[in-house]
Amino acid sequence: MLMVIGLTGQTGAGKTTVSAQFAQAGFDVINADEVARSVMEIGSHCLHAVAEEFGLQILSEGGGLDRRALGDIVFSDQNKLKRLSDITNPYILELIEARIKQSSAPHILLDAPTLFESGADRLCDRVVCLLADQELRCQRIVARDGLTREQAEKRIGAQHSDDYYIQRSNYVLYNNGTVDELRQRTADILHRITCG
């Protein structure tokens, strides 16, 4: 019987590491960020709608999405971030639902930073959230994405508190230690999910 597990949490908490471990355990992984990139490809209805809302400055010279320009706009204004989500989420959810239907795997991991906000949690049987201390997440984002500390802090500030994720999740993973510690905690949760 098909089981869909949602993975969510704050930026810089370590979702990529956890997602890779689920993939190694045989889960078909659907990465919502990759789906979001595909719905924003040049010429797509979604990209057109986003450019109409936020202006042509969010487009690169080649007509594609300039992610940094869009990020500068939406991560400094909660209303604009919500508007972006309202535009993109229907496109993203449609593709995610299609991917779930197409999958032949018995277990699927839906890796979605905005799982709850997008309504994608309704597609999941269980949800795992990943949390880490704010300072640690900031350091990780700066190193990973090449952002300034100020840009990283804006992105962190645009996200929900720990309690938001904890109250909506079946399993909570904290990633304030080493990668090996995170892998062990993930293995424990994988065992609980797959073995009942």
VONU-212510 format. One line per 4 residues: number of its first residue (from 0); their letters; for each residue x, y, z of C-alpha. Coordinates in pm, 1 decimal. Example, Ala and Ser with C-alpha at 12.3 -4.5 7.8 and 13.67 -1.06 7.14 Angstrom:
REM VONU-212510
0 = AS = 1230.0,-450.0,780.0 ~ 1367.0,-106.0,714.0
//
This chain:
REM VONU-212510
0 = MLMV = 0.0,0.0,0.0 ~ 129.8,344.4,-96.5 ~ 262.0,559.7,186.5 ~ 350.3,927.3,136.5
4 = IGLT = 572.0,1091.1,398.4 ~ 607.3,1467.8,403.2 ~ 941.4,1622.7,497.9 ~ 941.4,1988.5,591.5
8 = GQTG = 1116.8,2239.3,811.6 ~ 1308.4,2559.5,812.0 ~ 1572.9,2654.0,558.3 ~ 1919.6,2537.8,656.8
12 = AGKT = 1792.2,2265.7,890.3 ~ 1931.3,1976.9,682.5 ~ 1639.8,1852.0,471.2 ~ 1873.1,1757.4,184.3
16 = TVSA = 2066.9,1515.4,407.0 ~ 1749.7,1356.4,543.3 ~ 1594.1,1334.6,197.2 ~ 1902.2,1153.7,62.8
20 = QFAQ = 1878.8,901.3,346.2 ~ 1513.0,830.9,266.2 ~ 1611.1,781.3,-99.9 ~ 1881.1,532.9,5.2
24 = AGFD = 1612.5,345.9,200.8 ~ 1411.7,299.9,-119.8 ~ 1173.0,594.0,-103.5 ~ 1082.8,769.7,-428.3
28 = VINA = 1169.6,1131.9,-345.7 ~ 965.5,1417.9,-486.0 ~ 1149.2,1744.7,-425.9 ~ 899.6,2032.3,-420.4
32 = DEVA = 1176.3,2286.5,-489.2 ~ 1260.2,2102.6,-812.4 ~ 891.0,2092.0,-901.6 ~ 870.2,2467.0,-830.7
36 = RSVM = 1165.3,2529.1,-1062.8 ~ 998.7,2328.1,-1338.0 ~ 670.7,2523.0,-1315.5 ~ 871.6,2847.5,-1344.2
40 = EIGS = 1049.9,2754.5,-1667.8 ~ 1072.8,3004.9,-1952.5 ~ 738.6,3038.1,-2126.8 ~ 535.1,2873.7,-1849.8
44 = HCLH = 198.5,3008.8,-1740.1 ~ 325.3,3021.4,-1382.9 ~ 631.3,3234.7,-1466.6 ~ 413.1,3466.8,-1672.7
48 = AVAE = 173.0,3511.4,-1379.3 ~ 460.4,3576.4,-1136.1 ~ 620.7,3833.0,-1370.3 ~ 284.6,4001.7,-1413.9
52 = EFGL = 250.5,4032.3,-1035.6 ~ 606.8,4133.9,-942.0 ~ 734.3,4305.1,-1255.9 ~ 982.7,4227.7,-1529.4
56 = QILS = 1277.9,4289.2,-1294.1 ~ 1233.3,3930.5,-1172.7 ~ 1327.8,3801.8,-1518.0 ~ 1682.0,3744.3,-1639.7
60 = EGGG = 1799.9,3880.8,-1973.5 ~ 1718.6,3543.6,-2128.9 ~ 1359.0,3555.5,-2004.1 ~ 1402.2,3304.9,-1721.8
64 = LDRR = 1342.3,3361.7,-1353.7 ~ 1604.9,3563.2,-1166.3 ~ 1564.6,3387.8,-830.3 ~ 1777.1,3633.5,-639.4
68 = ALGD = 1575.9,3932.0,-768.1 ~ 1248.0,3762.5,-678.2 ~ 1388.2,3661.5,-338.5 ~ 1489.2,4019.9,-262.5
72 = IVFS = 1129.0,4125.2,-323.4 ~ 936.0,3852.3,-143.8 ~ 1159.4,3777.8,154.8 ~ 1134.0,4137.0,276.9
76 = DQNK = 753.2,4151.6,270.4 ~ 528.0,3877.4,411.1 ~ 234.5,3990.4,195.7 ~ 439.7,3957.6,-121.5
80 = LKRL = 566.6,3616.0,-12.3 ~ 207.9,3505.0,45.6 ~ 106.6,3641.0,-294.3 ~ 389.4,3446.2,-460.8
84 = SDIT = 272.4,3129.0,-284.1 ~ -87.9,3191.6,-386.6 ~ 21.4,3212.6,-751.5 ~ 265.8,2920.4,-760.3
88 = NPYI = 111.9,2663.3,-523.7 ~ -168.3,2543.0,-755.0 ~ 85.6,2470.7,-1031.5 ~ 322.0,2297.0,-789.8
92 = LELI = 49.5,2084.8,-627.0 ~ -81.5,1971.0,-964.8 ~ 263.4,1843.1,-1065.1 ~ 324.4,1679.2,-726.4
96 = EARI = -7.7,1494.8,-744.4 ~ 80.0,1373.7,-1094.8 ~ 421.2,1250.1,-974.6 ~ 261.3,1060.3,-685.9
100 = KQSS = 14.9,892.9,-924.1 ~ 296.6,800.9,-1166.1 ~ 521.9,650.5,-899.0 ~ 542.0,274.3,-870.8
104 = APHI = 726.6,288.9,-537.4 ~ 545.4,175.3,-221.0 ~ 693.9,466.4,-24.5 ~ 724.0,828.9,-134.8
108 = LLDA = 897.4,1115.7,42.4 ~ 759.2,1458.4,-41.7 ~ 1041.9,1699.4,44.2 ~ 859.6,2033.2,68.4
112 = PTLF = 980.6,2333.9,268.7 ~ 630.0,2485.4,247.4 ~ 440.3,2159.2,293.2 ~ 175.6,2306.7,523.6
116 = ESGA = 148.3,2650.4,362.7 ~ 91.0,2497.6,18.1 ~ -164.4,2244.7,139.2 ~ 56.7,1956.2,22.0
120 = DRLC = 36.3,1801.0,368.8 ~ -309.3,1673.7,269.9 ~ -129.0,1435.2,30.8 ~ 78.0,1284.8,315.0
124 = DRVV = 12.5,996.9,552.7 ~ 274.9,1120.8,800.3 ~ 492.4,1431.9,832.5 ~ 851.1,1467.3,954.1
128 = CLLA = 976.0,1815.6,1037.9 ~ 1339.7,1911.7,1067.3 ~ 1449.4,2193.3,1297.7 ~ 1779.0,2354.0,1398.0
132 = DQEL = 1894.2,2656.0,1596.5 ~ 1861.7,2985.3,1409.0 ~ 2231.4,3078.4,1423.5 ~ 2335.6,2740.0,1289.7
136 = RCQR = 2080.9,2764.8,1007.6 ~ 2205.6,3112.3,918.5 ~ 2564.1,2986.9,890.6 ~ 2453.9,2695.2,673.5
140 = IVAR = 2248.5,2914.3,438.1 ~ 2532.9,3163.3,390.6 ~ 2774.6,2878.9,310.5 ~ 2531.0,2683.5,91.3
144 = DGLT = 2365.9,2962.0,-107.9 ~ 2637.9,3226.9,-115.6 ~ 2407.3,3481.2,46.6 ~ 2505.7,3764.4,275.3
148 = REQA = 2421.5,3723.0,641.4 ~ 2150.8,3988.4,602.4 ~ 1989.1,3800.7,311.3 ~ 2000.8,3475.0,507.6
152 = EKRI = 1843.9,3640.3,811.8 ~ 1560.8,3778.4,594.2 ~ 1485.9,3429.4,465.8 ~ 1491.3,3286.2,817.0
156 = GAQH = 1270.7,3571.4,938.9 ~ 1013.7,3491.5,670.4 ~ 966.8,3138.4,806.0 ~ 753.2,2999.6,1084.1
160 = SDDY = 859.2,2926.1,1440.1 ~ 955.9,2580.0,1564.4 ~ 612.9,2543.0,1727.9 ~ 436.6,2586.6,1394.0
164 = YIQR = 614.2,2278.7,1256.4 ~ 602.2,2076.3,1578.9 ~ 223.9,2113.9,1617.2 ~ 159.8,1991.1,1261.6
168 = SNYV = 409.7,1703.4,1240.5 ~ 409.2,1339.7,1346.9 ~ 787.4,1324.4,1391.5 ~ 1035.7,1597.2,1487.8
172 = LYNN = 1407.2,1581.9,1404.9 ~ 1652.5,1828.9,1559.3 ~ 1974.0,1893.7,1369.3 ~ 2201.2,2088.3,1601.0
176 = GTVD = 2480.2,1830.5,1603.1 ~ 2691.5,1636.5,1358.5 ~ 2584.0,1483.2,1028.2 ~ 2632.3,1137.7,1183.1
180 = ELRQ = 2395.5,1226.2,1467.6 ~ 2135.9,1346.1,1216.1 ~ 2173.7,1026.0,1015.0 ~ 2119.0,813.9,1327.7
184 = RTAD = 1806.3,1008.8,1424.2 ~ 1680.1,977.7,1066.8 ~ 1744.4,601.1,1070.5 ~ 1539.0,575.6,1390.4
188 = ILHR = 1245.4,758.5,1231.9 ~ 1274.3,555.4,911.3 ~ 1252.1,239.0,1120.3 ~ 943.5,366.9,1304.0
192 = ITCG = 775.2,463.9,975.8 ~ 849.1,147.2,780.4 ~ 816.1,-105.2,1063.5 ~ 508.9,38.1,1227.3
//
